[in-house]
Amino acid sequence: MYTMPMIFPLDGTGRVYVLQDKDGQVVGSGSREVCERLLRLIGRLSPATENTPALPAGNIRAAITI
């Protein structure tokens, strides 16, 4: 469907976003910051980026409190 994962807004106010993988499956949702961090994590796990150095992620928090 897509050539790379994409971040889309879920509501009209732009406070909730969804991250979809290249097949259009939902990977996660939350604030824009959460989706961007998830996108970076997906990039690190991808075989195509195996030889590139990882970017510092800082403090990664869960999007949903259980």
PDB file of N, H, CA, C and O in Angstrom:
ATOM      1  N   MET A   1       0.824  -1.177   0.000  1.00  0.00           N
ATOM      2  CA  MET A   1       0.000   0.000   0.000  1.00  0.00           C
ATOM      3  C   MET A   1       0.876   1.252   0.000  1.00  0.00           C
ATOM      4  O   MET A   1       0.741   2.106  -0.876  1.00  0.00           O
ATOM      5  N   TYR A   2       1.781   1.362   0.989  1.00  0.00           N
ATOM      6  H   TYR A   2       1.890   0.668   1.701  1.00  0.00           H
ATOM      7  CA  TYR A   2       2.719   2.477   1.058  1.00  0.00           C
ATOM      8  C   TYR A   2       4.127   1.923   0.878  1.00  0.00           C
ATOM      9  O   TYR A   2       4.341   0.716   0.983  1.00  0.00           O
ATOM     10  N   THR A   3       5.068   2.789   0.612  1.00  0.00           N
ATOM     11  H   THR A   3       4.894   3.770   0.526  1.00  0.00           H
ATOM     12  CA  THR A   3       6.446   2.335   0.497  1.00  0.00           C
ATOM     13  C   THR A   3       7.180   2.434   1.831  1.00  0.00           C
ATOM     14  O   THR A   3       8.260   1.866   1.994  1.00  0.00           O
ATOM     15  N   MET A   4       6.587   3.161   2.788  1.00  0.00           N
ATOM     16  H   MET A   4       5.710   3.623   2.655  1.00  0.00           H
ATOM     17  CA  MET A   4       7.181   3.301   4.117  1.00  0.00           C
ATOM     18  C   MET A   4       6.076   3.561   5.129  1.00  0.00           C
ATOM     19  O   MET A   4       4.970   3.934   4.738  1.00  0.00           O
ATOM     20  N   PRO A   5       6.343   3.372   6.426  1.00  0.00           N
ATOM     21  CA  PRO A   5       5.326   3.663   7.441  1.00  0.00           C
ATOM     22  C   PRO A   5       4.921   5.140   7.406  1.00  0.00           C
ATOM     23  O   PRO A   5       5.738   6.007   7.096  1.00  0.00           O
ATOM     24  N   MET A   6       3.654   5.418   7.726  1.00  0.00           N
ATOM     25  H   MET A   6       2.990   4.713   7.977  1.00  0.00           H
ATOM     26  CA  MET A   6       3.116   6.777   7.655  1.00  0.00           C
ATOM     27  C   MET A   6       2.373   7.131   8.941  1.00  0.00           C
ATOM     28  O   MET A   6       1.829   6.254   9.611  1.00  0.00           O
ATOM     29  N   ILE A   7       2.355   8.427   9.283  1.00  0.00           N
ATOM     30  H   ILE A   7       2.797   9.140   8.738  1.00  0.00           H
ATOM     31  CA  ILE A   7       1.623   8.931  10.442  1.00  0.00           C
ATOM     32  C   ILE A   7       0.446   9.742   9.928  1.00  0.00           C
ATOM     33  O   ILE A   7       0.614  10.635   9.097  1.00  0.00           O
ATOM     34  N   PHE A   8      -0.766   9.424  10.431  1.00  0.00           N
ATOM     35  H   PHE A   8      -0.902   8.698  11.106  1.00  0.00           H
ATOM     36  CA  PHE A   8      -1.978  10.112  10.011  1.00  0.00           C
ATOM     37  C   PHE A   8      -2.741  10.637  11.231  1.00  0.00           C
ATOM     38  O   PHE A   8      -2.743   9.979  12.271  1.00  0.00           O
ATOM     39  N   PRO A   9      -3.395  11.812  11.131  1.00  0.00           N
ATOM     40  CA  PRO A   9      -4.229  12.292  12.234  1.00  0.00           C
ATOM     41  C   PRO A   9      -5.517  11.471  12.321  1.00  0.00           C
ATOM     42  O   PRO A   9      -6.088  11.092  11.298  1.00  0.00           O
ATOM     43  N   LEU A  10      -5.973  11.198  13.560  1.00  0.00           N
ATOM     44  H   LEU A  10      -5.509  11.506  14.391  1.00  0.00           H
ATOM     45  CA  LEU A  10      -7.210  10.446  13.761  1.00  0.00           C
ATOM     46  C   LEU A  10      -8.404  11.345  14.042  1.00  0.00           C
ATOM     47  O   LEU A  10      -9.547  10.925  13.864  1.00  0.00           O
ATOM     48  N   ASP A  11      -8.158  12.576  14.479  1.00  0.00           N
ATOM     49  H   ASP A  11      -7.229  12.917  14.624  1.00  0.00           H
ATOM     50  CA  ASP A  11      -9.266  13.477  14.771  1.00  0.00           C
ATOM     51  C   ASP A  11      -9.022  14.836  14.123  1.00  0.00           C
ATOM     52  O   ASP A  11      -7.921  15.132  13.660  1.00  0.00           O
ATOM     53  N   GLY A  12     -10.069  15.652  14.101  1.00  0.00           N
ATOM     54  H   GLY A  12     -10.964  15.411  14.477  1.00  0.00           H
ATOM     55  CA  GLY A  12      -9.985  16.955  13.446  1.00  0.00           C
ATOM     56  C   GLY A  12      -9.117  17.957  14.180  1.00  0.00           C
ATOM     57  O   GLY A  12      -8.644  18.918  13.574  1.00  0.00           O
ATOM     58  N   THR A  13      -8.895  17.755  15.473  1.00  0.00           N
ATOM     59  H   THR A  13      -9.279  16.974  15.965  1.00  0.00           H
ATOM     60  CA  THR A  13      -8.095  18.699  16.245  1.00  0.00           C
ATOM     61  C   THR A  13      -6.596  18.440  16.101  1.00  0.00           C
ATOM     62  O   THR A  13      -5.787  19.309  16.427  1.00  0.00           O
ATOM     63  N   GLY A  14      -6.219  17.268  15.621  1.00  0.00           N
ATOM     64  H   GLY A  14      -6.876  16.562  15.356  1.00  0.00           H
ATOM     65  CA  GLY A  14      -4.808  16.940  15.436  1.00  0.00           C
ATOM     66  C   GLY A  14      -4.102  16.568  16.721  1.00  0.00           C
ATOM     67  O   GLY A  14      -2.884  16.716  16.821  1.00  0.00           O
ATOM     68  N   ARG A  15      -4.849  16.084  17.716  1.00  0.00           N
ATOM     69  H   ARG A  15      -5.838  15.964  17.635  1.00  0.00           H
ATOM     70  CA  ARG A  15      -4.234  15.691  18.984  1.00  0.00           C
ATOM     71  C   ARG A  15      -3.944  14.201  19.052  1.00  0.00           C
ATOM     72  O   ARG A  15      -3.098  13.773  19.837  1.00  0.00           O
ATOM     73  N   VAL A  16      -4.630  13.403  18.243  1.00  0.00           N
ATOM     74  H   VAL A  16      -5.317  13.751  17.605  1.00  0.00           H
ATOM     75  CA  VAL A  16      -4.433  11.954  18.249  1.00  0.00           C
ATOM     76  C   VAL A  16      -4.015  11.519  16.847  1.00  0.00           C
ATOM     77  O   VAL A  16      -4.642  11.887  15.853  1.00  0.00           O
ATOM     78  N   TYR A  17      -2.949  10.734  16.790  1.00  0.00           N
ATOM     79  H   TYR A  17      -2.440  10.435  17.597  1.00  0.00           H
ATOM     80  CA  TYR A  17      -2.413  10.266  15.517  1.00  0.00           C
ATOM     81  C   TYR A  17      -2.323   8.753  15.520  1.00  0.00           C
ATOM     82  O   TYR A  17      -2.357   8.122  16.576  1.00  0.00           O
ATOM     83  N   VAL A  18      -2.207   8.171  14.329  1.00  0.00           N
ATOM     84  H   VAL A  18      -2.179   8.684  13.471  1.00  0.00           H
ATOM     85  CA  VAL A  18      -2.042   6.729  14.175  1.00  0.00           C
ATOM     86  C   VAL A  18      -0.828   6.483  13.274  1.00  0.00           C
ATOM     87  O   VAL A  18      -0.601   7.209  12.306  1.00  0.00           O
ATOM     88  N   LEU A  19      -0.064   5.461  13.606  1.00  0.00           N
ATOM     89  H   LEU A  19      -0.249   4.871  14.393  1.00  0.00           H
ATOM     90  CA  LEU A  19       1.082   5.056  12.799  1.00  0.00           C
ATOM     91  C   LEU A  19       0.713   3.778  12.075  1.00  0.00           C
ATOM     92  O   LEU A  19       0.331   2.789  12.701  1.00  0.00           O
ATOM     93  N   GLN A  20       0.826   3.797  10.745  1.00  0.00           N
ATOM     94  H   GLN A  20       1.136   4.600  10.236  1.00  0.00           H
ATOM     95  CA  GLN A  20       0.526   2.619   9.937  1.00  0.00           C
ATOM     96  C   GLN A  20       1.805   2.136   9.268  1.00  0.00           C
ATOM     97  O   GLN A  20       2.643   2.936   8.852  1.00  0.00           O
ATOM     98  N   ASP A  21       1.946   0.801   9.170  1.00  0.00           N
ATOM     99  H   ASP A  21       1.266   0.151   9.508  1.00  0.00           H
ATOM    100  CA  ASP A  21       3.120   0.247   8.498  1.00  0.00           C
ATOM    101  C   ASP A  21       2.928   0.323   6.987  1.00  0.00           C
ATOM    102  O   ASP A  21       1.920   0.840   6.505  1.00  0.00           O
ATOM    103  N   LYS A  22       3.898  -0.192   6.249  1.00  0.00           N
ATOM    104  H   LYS A  22       4.717  -0.612   6.640  1.00  0.00           H
ATOM    105  CA  LYS A  22       3.848  -0.086   4.786  1.00  0.00           C
ATOM    106  C   LYS A  22       2.708  -0.872   4.165  1.00  0.00           C
ATOM    107  O   LYS A  22       2.370  -0.653   3.002  1.00  0.00           O
ATOM    108  N   ASP A  23       2.096  -1.803   4.936  1.00  0.00           N
ATOM    109  H   ASP A  23       2.370  -1.980   5.881  1.00  0.00           H
ATOM    110  CA  ASP A  23       0.956  -2.567   4.445  1.00  0.00           C
ATOM    111  C   ASP A  23      -0.384  -1.951   4.842  1.00  0.00           C
ATOM    112  O   ASP A  23      -1.435  -2.498   4.507  1.00  0.00           O
ATOM    113  N   GLY A  24      -0.361  -0.819   5.552  1.00  0.00           N
ATOM    114  H   GLY A  24       0.493  -0.375   5.823  1.00  0.00           H
ATOM    115  CA  GLY A  24      -1.586  -0.155   5.976  1.00  0.00           C
ATOM    116  C   GLY A  24      -2.141  -0.662   7.297  1.00  0.00           C
ATOM    117  O   GLY A  24      -3.242  -0.278   7.693  1.00  0.00           O
ATOM    118  N   GLN A  25      -1.390  -1.525   7.990  1.00  0.00           N
ATOM    119  H   GLN A  25      -0.496  -1.837   7.669  1.00  0.00           H
ATOM    120  CA  GLN A  25      -1.820  -2.036   9.296  1.00  0.00           C
ATOM    121  C   GLN A  25      -1.426  -1.042  10.387  1.00  0.00           C
ATOM    122  O   GLN A  25      -0.342  -0.461  10.346  1.00  0.00           O
ATOM    123  N   VAL A  26      -2.317  -0.852  11.362  1.00  0.00           N
ATOM    124  H   VAL A  26      -3.198  -1.324  11.396  1.00  0.00           H
ATOM    125  CA  VAL A  26      -2.043   0.077  12.456  1.00  0.00           C
ATOM    126  C   VAL A  26      -0.985  -0.512  13.386  1.00  0.00           C
ATOM    127  O   VAL A  26      -1.134  -1.626  13.887  1.00  0.00           O
ATOM    128  N   VAL A  27       0.076   0.244  13.606  1.00  0.00           N
ATOM    129  H   VAL A  27       0.197   1.149  13.199  1.00  0.00           H
ATOM    130  CA  VAL A  27       1.152  -0.167  14.491  1.00  0.00           C
ATOM    131  C   VAL A  27       0.914   0.397  15.895  1.00  0.00           C
ATOM    132  O   VAL A  27       1.157  -0.289  16.888  1.00  0.00           O
ATOM    133  N   GLY A  28       0.445   1.632  15.980  1.00  0.00           N
ATOM    134  H   GLY A  28       0.247   2.189  15.173  1.00  0.00           H
ATOM    135  CA  GLY A  28       0.197   2.265  17.267  1.00  0.00           C
ATOM    136  C   GLY A  28      -0.500   3.590  17.086  1.00  0.00           C
ATOM    137  O   GLY A  28      -0.635   4.089  15.968  1.00  0.00           O
ATOM    138  N   SER A  29      -0.940   4.157  18.189  1.00  0.00           N
ATOM    139  H   SER A  29      -0.830   3.751  19.097  1.00  0.00           H
ATOM    140  CA  SER A  29      -1.593   5.460  18.149  1.00  0.00           C
ATOM    141  C   SER A  29      -1.227   6.234  19.399  1.00  0.00           C
ATOM    142  O   SER A  29      -0.780   5.661  20.393  1.00  0.00           O
ATOM    143  N   GLY A  30      -1.421   7.535  19.339  1.00  0.00           N
ATOM    144  H   GLY A  30      -1.784   8.001  18.532  1.00  0.00           H
ATOM    145  CA  GLY A  30      -1.106   8.404  20.469  1.00  0.00           C
ATOM    146  C   GLY A  30      -0.823   9.803  19.963  1.00  0.00           C
ATOM    147  O   GLY A  30      -1.314  10.200  18.907  1.00  0.00           O
ATOM    148  N   SER A  31      -0.033  10.549  20.713  1.00  0.00           N
ATOM    149  H   SER A  31       0.367  10.226  21.571  1.00  0.00           H
ATOM    150  CA  SER A  31       0.326  11.895  20.290  1.00  0.00           C
ATOM    151  C   SER A  31       1.276  11.813  19.099  1.00  0.00           C
ATOM    152  O   SER A  31       1.791  10.741  18.781  1.00  0.00           O
ATOM    153  N   ARG A  32       1.502  12.932  18.454  1.00  0.00           N
ATOM    154  H   ARG A  32       1.083  13.803  18.713  1.00  0.00           H
ATOM    155  CA  ARG A  32       2.423  12.966  17.317  1.00  0.00           C
ATOM    156  C   ARG A  32       3.823  12.500  17.758  1.00  0.00           C
ATOM    157  O   ARG A  32       4.498  11.767  17.035  1.00  0.00           O
ATOM    158  N   GLU A  33       4.243  12.939  18.954  1.00  0.00           N
ATOM    159  H   GLU A  33       3.695  13.535  19.541  1.00  0.00           H
ATOM    160  CA  GLU A  33       5.558  12.564  19.469  1.00  0.00           C
ATOM    161  C   GLU A  33       5.676  11.051  19.648  1.00  0.00           C
ATOM    162  O   GLU A  33       6.703  10.466  19.304  1.00  0.00           O
ATOM    163  N   VAL A  34       4.643  10.422  20.179  1.00  0.00           N
ATOM    164  H   VAL A  34       3.809  10.898  20.458  1.00  0.00           H
ATOM    165  CA  VAL A  34       4.664   8.970  20.383  1.00  0.00           C
ATOM    166  C   VAL A  34       4.783   8.257  19.044  1.00  0.00           C
ATOM    167  O   VAL A  34       5.572   7.322  18.905  1.00  0.00           O
ATOM    168  N   CYS A  35       4.005   8.692  18.060  1.00  0.00           N
ATOM    169  H   CYS A  35       3.364   9.451  18.173  1.00  0.00           H
ATOM    170  CA  CYS A  35       4.054   8.058  16.740  1.00  0.00           C
ATOM    171  C   CYS A  35       5.420   8.238  16.083  1.00  0.00           C
ATOM    172  O   CYS A  35       5.918   7.322  15.428  1.00  0.00           O
ATOM    173  N   GLU A  36       6.029   9.413  16.253  1.00  0.00           N
ATOM    174  H   GLU A  36       5.625  10.157  16.785  1.00  0.00           H
ATOM    175  CA  GLU A  36       7.353   9.641  15.678  1.00  0.00           C
ATOM    176  C   GLU A  36       8.396   8.743  16.333  1.00  0.00           C
ATOM    177  O   GLU A  36       9.285   8.233  15.651  1.00  0.00           O
ATOM    178  N   ARG A  37       8.301   8.543  17.639  1.00  0.00           N
ATOM    179  H   ARG A  37       7.579   8.958  18.193  1.00  0.00           H
ATOM    180  CA  ARG A  37       9.251   7.658  18.327  1.00  0.00           C
ATOM    181  C   ARG A  37       9.058   6.208  17.896  1.00  0.00           C
ATOM    182  O   ARG A  37      10.029   5.476  17.707  1.00  0.00           O
ATOM    183  N   LEU A  38       7.793   5.796  17.742  1.00  0.00           N
ATOM    184  H   LEU A  38       7.004   6.391  17.896  1.00  0.00           H
ATOM    185  CA  LEU A  38       7.531   4.450  17.247  1.00  0.00           C
ATOM    186  C   LEU A  38       8.103   4.273  15.845  1.00  0.00           C
ATOM    187  O   LEU A  38       8.657   3.223  15.519  1.00  0.00           O
ATOM    188  N   LEU A  39       7.966   5.297  15.028  1.00  0.00           N
ATOM    189  H   LEU A  39       7.516   6.150  15.292  1.00  0.00           H
ATOM    190  CA  LEU A  39       8.501   5.249  13.669  1.00  0.00           C
ATOM    191  C   LEU A  39      10.015   5.084  13.689  1.00  0.00           C
ATOM    192  O   LEU A  39      10.564   4.332  12.884  1.00  0.00           O
ATOM    193  N   ARG A  40      10.702   5.784  14.606  1.00  0.00           N
ATOM    194  H   ARG A  40      10.256   6.395  15.260  1.00  0.00           H
ATOM    195  CA  ARG A  40      12.153   5.627  14.733  1.00  0.00           C
ATOM    196  C   ARG A  40      12.525   4.216  15.178  1.00  0.00           C
ATOM    197  O   ARG A  40      13.504   3.640  14.704  1.00  0.00           O
ATOM    198  N   LEU A  41      11.723   3.665  16.104  1.00  0.00           N
ATOM    199  H   LEU A  41      10.927   4.133  16.490  1.00  0.00           H
ATOM    200  CA  LEU A  41      11.992   2.296  16.560  1.00  0.00           C
ATOM    201  C   LEU A  41      11.808   1.296  15.430  1.00  0.00           C
ATOM    202  O   LEU A  41      12.600   0.364  15.295  1.00  0.00           O
ATOM    203  N   ILE A  42      10.781   1.475  14.623  1.00  0.00           N
ATOM    204  H   ILE A  42      10.137   2.233  14.733  1.00  0.00           H
ATOM    205  CA  ILE A  42      10.549   0.592  13.484  1.00  0.00           C
ATOM    206  C   ILE A  42      11.733   0.680  12.528  1.00  0.00           C
ATOM    207  O   ILE A  42      12.181  -0.339  12.001  1.00  0.00           O
ATOM    208  N   GLY A  43      12.238   1.874  12.302  1.00  0.00           N
ATOM    209  H   GLY A  43      11.874   2.702  12.729  1.00  0.00           H
ATOM    210  CA  GLY A  43      13.388   2.065  11.417  1.00  0.00           C
ATOM    211  C   GLY A  43      14.626   1.368  11.922  1.00  0.00           C
ATOM    212  O   GLY A  43      15.421   0.864  11.129  1.00  0.00           O
ATOM    213  N   ARG A  44      14.807   1.330  13.243  1.00  0.00           N
ATOM    214  H   ARG A  44      14.162   1.739  13.888  1.00  0.00           H
ATOM    215  CA  ARG A  44      15.966   0.651  13.829  1.00  0.00           C
ATOM    216  C   ARG A  44      15.875  -0.849  13.665  1.00  0.00           C
ATOM    217  O   ARG A  44      16.895  -1.523  13.516  1.00  0.00           O
ATOM    218  N   LEU A  45      14.658  -1.383  13.692  1.00  0.00           N
ATOM    219  H   LEU A  45      13.830  -0.836  13.814  1.00  0.00           H
ATOM    220  CA  LEU A  45      14.473  -2.823  13.600  1.00  0.00           C
ATOM    221  C   LEU A  45      14.473  -3.324  12.170  1.00  0.00           C
ATOM    222  O   LEU A  45      14.545  -4.530  11.933  1.00  0.00           O
ATOM    223  N   SER A  46      14.393  -2.415  11.222  1.00  0.00           N
ATOM    224  H   SER A  46      14.335  -1.435  11.415  1.00  0.00           H
ATOM    225  CA  SER A  46      14.348  -2.783   9.816  1.00  0.00           C
ATOM    226  C   SER A  46      15.706  -3.297   9.348  1.00  0.00           C
ATOM    227  O   SER A  46      16.733  -2.715   9.697  1.00  0.00           O
ATOM    228  N   PRO A  47      15.732  -4.378   8.563  1.00  0.00           N
ATOM    229  CA  PRO A  47      16.994  -4.902   8.050  1.00  0.00           C
ATOM    230  C   PRO A  47      17.723  -3.911   7.143  1.00  0.00           C
ATOM    231  O   PRO A  47      18.948  -3.962   7.033  1.00  0.00           O
ATOM    232  N   ALA A  48      16.992  -3.023   6.501  1.00  0.00           N
ATOM    233  H   ALA A  48      15.997  -2.982   6.590  1.00  0.00           H
ATOM    234  CA  ALA A  48      17.610  -2.063   5.586  1.00  0.00           C
ATOM    235  C   ALA A  48      18.480  -1.064   6.337  1.00  0.00           C
ATOM    236  O   ALA A  48      19.426  -0.524   5.764  1.00  0.00           O
ATOM    237  N   THR A  49      18.180  -0.808   7.600  1.00  0.00           N
ATOM    238  H   THR A  49      17.411  -1.246   8.065  1.00  0.00           H
ATOM    239  CA  THR A  49      18.956   0.160   8.365  1.00  0.00           C
ATOM    240  C   THR A  49      19.903  -0.516   9.343  1.00  0.00           C
ATOM    241  O   THR A  49      20.382   0.121  10.281  1.00  0.00           O
ATOM    242  N   GLU A  50      20.175  -1.787   9.138  1.00  0.00           N
ATOM    243  H   GLU A  50      19.786  -2.305   8.376  1.00  0.00           H
ATOM    244  CA  GLU A  50      21.004  -2.551  10.061  1.00  0.00           C
ATOM    245  C   GLU A  50      22.424  -2.000  10.170  1.00  0.00           C
ATOM    246  O   GLU A  50      23.018  -2.055  11.247  1.00  0.00           O
ATOM    247  N   ASN A  51      22.975  -1.476   9.094  1.00  0.00           N
ATOM    248  H   ASN A  51      22.492  -1.430   8.220  1.00  0.00           H
ATOM    249  CA  ASN A  51      24.351  -0.991   9.094  1.00  0.00           C
ATOM    250  C   ASN A  51      24.471   0.486   9.455  1.00  0.00           C
ATOM    251  O   ASN A  51      25.587   0.986   9.588  1.00  0.00           O
ATOM    252  N   THR A  52      23.362   1.195   9.617  1.00  0.00           N
ATOM    253  H   THR A  52      22.455   0.788   9.509  1.00  0.00           H
ATOM    254  CA  THR A  52      23.412   2.610   9.954  1.00  0.00           C
ATOM    255  C   THR A  52      23.388   2.770  11.463  1.00  0.00           C
ATOM    256  O   THR A  52      22.768   1.967  12.159  1.00  0.00           O
ATOM    257  N   PRO A  53      24.055   3.796  11.980  1.00  0.00           N
ATOM    258  CA  PRO A  53      24.055   3.997  13.434  1.00  0.00           C
ATOM    259  C   PRO A  53      22.676   4.424  13.929  1.00  0.00           C
ATOM    260  O   PRO A  53      21.955   5.147  13.241  1.00  0.00           O
ATOM    261  N   ALA A  54      22.318   3.970  15.126  1.00  0.00           N
ATOM    262  H   ALA A  54      22.904   3.383  15.685  1.00  0.00           H
ATOM    263  CA  ALA A  54      21.022   4.299  15.719  1.00  0.00           C
ATOM    264  C   ALA A  54      21.045   5.717  16.270  1.00  0.00           C
ATOM    265  O   ALA A  54      22.059   6.174  16.796  1.00  0.00           O
ATOM    266  N   LEU A  55      19.912   6.410  16.142  1.00  0.00           N
ATOM    267  H   LEU A  55      19.088   6.038  15.714  1.00  0.00           H
ATOM    268  CA  LEU A  55      19.774   7.748  16.704  1.00  0.00           C
ATOM    269  C   LEU A  55      19.442   7.632  18.189  1.00  0.00           C
ATOM    270  O   LEU A  55      18.773   6.682  18.596  1.00  0.00           O
ATOM    271  N   PRO A  56      19.900   8.585  19.005  1.00  0.00           N
ATOM    272  CA  PRO A  56      19.538   8.519  20.421  1.00  0.00           C
ATOM    273  C   PRO A  56      18.041   8.760  20.596  1.00  0.00           C
ATOM    274  O   PRO A  56      17.496   9.709  20.032  1.00  0.00           O
ATOM    275  N   ALA A  57      17.378   7.911  21.371  1.00  0.00           N
ATOM    276  H   ALA A  57      17.821   7.140  21.829  1.00  0.00           H
ATOM    277  CA  ALA A  57      15.933   8.000  21.527  1.00  0.00           C
ATOM    278  C   ALA A  57      15.517   8.783  22.752  1.00  0.00           C
ATOM    279  O   ALA A  57      14.398   9.294  22.796  1.00  0.00           O
ATOM    280  N   GLY A  58      16.370   8.893  23.738  1.00  0.00           N
ATOM    281  H   GLY A  58      17.279   8.478  23.702  1.00  0.00           H
ATOM    282  CA  GLY A  58      15.988   9.597  24.953  1.00  0.00           C
ATOM    283  C   GLY A  58      15.042   8.739  25.781  1.00  0.00           C
ATOM    284  O   GLY A  58      15.185   7.518  25.837  1.00  0.00           O
ATOM    285  N   ASN A  59      14.092   9.375  26.413  1.00  0.00           N
ATOM    286  H   ASN A  59      13.976  10.368  26.368  1.00  0.00           H
ATOM    287  CA  ASN A  59      13.156   8.691  27.291  1.00  0.00           C
ATOM    288  C   ASN A  59      11.914   8.297  26.495  1.00  0.00           C
ATOM    289  O   ASN A  59      11.133   9.163  26.101  1.00  0.00           O
ATOM    290  N   ILE A  60      11.724   7.002  26.257  1.00  0.00           N
ATOM    291  H   ILE A  60      12.359   6.298  26.577  1.00  0.00           H
ATOM    292  CA  ILE A  60      10.565   6.509  25.529  1.00  0.00           C
ATOM    293  C   ILE A  60       9.530   6.055  26.540  1.00  0.00           C
ATOM    294  O   ILE A  60       9.808   5.202  27.383  1.00  0.00           O
ATOM    295  N   ARG A  61       8.326   6.628  26.456  1.00  0.00           N
ATOM    296  H   ARG A  61       8.100   7.321  25.771  1.00  0.00           H
ATOM    297  CA  ARG A  61       7.259   6.283  27.385  1.00  0.00           C
ATOM    298  C   ARG A  61       6.140   5.573  26.649  1.00  0.00           C
ATOM    299  O   ARG A  61       6.006   5.700  25.432  1.00  0.00           O
ATOM    300  N   ALA A  62       5.340   4.828  27.389  1.00  0.00           N
ATOM    301  H   ALA A  62       5.449   4.725  28.378  1.00  0.00           H
ATOM    302  CA  ALA A  62       4.205   4.129  26.805  1.00  0.00           C
ATOM    303  C   ALA A  62       3.130   5.125  26.409  1.00  0.00           C
ATOM    304  O   ALA A  62       2.923   6.128  27.093  1.00  0.00           O
ATOM    305  N   ALA A  63       2.450   4.852  25.312  1.00  0.00           N
ATOM    306  H   ALA A  63       2.619   4.038  24.756  1.00  0.00           H
ATOM    307  CA  ALA A  63       1.386   5.721  24.832  1.00  0.00           C
ATOM    308  C   ALA A  63       0.123   5.554  25.654  1.00  0.00           C
ATOM    309  O   ALA A  63      -0.630   6.512  25.832  1.00  0.00           O
ATOM    310  N   ILE A  64      -0.119   4.361  26.155  1.00  0.00           N
ATOM    311  H   ILE A  64       0.492   3.583  26.010  1.00  0.00           H
ATOM    312  CA  ILE A  64      -1.342   4.061  26.889  1.00  0.00           C
ATOM    313  C   ILE A  64      -0.977   3.534  28.263  1.00  0.00           C
ATOM    314  O   ILE A  64      -0.205   2.583  28.381  1.00  0.00           O
ATOM    315  N   THR A  65      -1.525   4.146  29.305  1.00  0.00           N
ATOM    316  H   THR A  65      -2.152   4.919  29.209  1.00  0.00           H
ATOM    317  CA  THR A  65      -1.287   3.682  30.656  1.00  0.00           C
ATOM    318  C   THR A  65      -2.234   2.551  30.982  1.00  0.00           C
ATOM    319  O   THR A  65      -3.441   2.670  30.773  1.00  0.00           O
ATOM    320  N   ILE A  66      -1.700   1.452  31.492  1.00  0.00           N
ATOM    321  H   ILE A  66      -0.719   1.355  31.661  1.00  0.00           H
ATOM    322  CA  ILE A  66      -2.550   0.296  31.836  1.00  0.00           C
ATOM    323  C   ILE A  66      -2.822   0.304  33.322  1.00  0.00           C
ATOM    324  O   ILE A  66      -3.516  -0.578  33.828  1.00  0.00           O
TER     325      ILE A  66
END
